[in-house]
Amino acid sequence: MSDTVFIEGLVVETVVGVYDWEREVTQNLVIDLELAWDNRVPGRSDDVADALDYAAVSDRVGSCLQELRPKLLEYGAETLAGVLQDEFGVGWLRLVIRKPGAVPAAQSVGVRIERGAR
């Protein structure tokens, strides 16, 4: 199966970073997700109950990162990937977390991970 559900450009405001000043403020992270999902079932049924609920996934991404308050993007990515796989039954995912403004000369920096089997 090569079907995916994707979420691009999801902005989550949270505490993130290793410097003392970063632990005192919130910053935006930008999340992109690709989640393996068999879209044939909802494609035939036209029933939302058969689909991966991208609104629920988006909400969970936000709450996870806001609760986590990660120092490192790598830690946030690993934790978030595990939560999404466990809670939504996603076998494979690709996750990108960007931290805009972290490096003044770059539009964004971040991490990209893939977990699970397609």
PEJOSUL-V174675 format. One record per run of one state. SS is the DSSP state (A for helix, B for strand, O for the rest). FROM is the first residue (numbers start at 0). TO is the last residue. If there is no record, write none. Layout:
# PEJOSUL-V174675
ss=SS from=FROM to=TO
ss=SS from=FROM to=TO
This chain:
# PEJOSUL-V174675
ss=O from=0 to=2
ss=B from=3 to=13
ss=O from=14 to=18
ss=A from=19 to=23
ss=O from=24 to=25
ss=B from=26 to=35
ss=O from=36 to=37
ss=A from=38 to=44
ss=O from=45 to=46
ss=A from=47 to=49
ss=O from=50 to=52
ss=A from=53 to=67
ss=O from=68 to=71
ss=A from=72 to=87
ss=O from=88 to=90
ss=B from=91 to=99
ss=O from=100 to=106
ss=B from=107 to=115
ss=O from=116 to=117
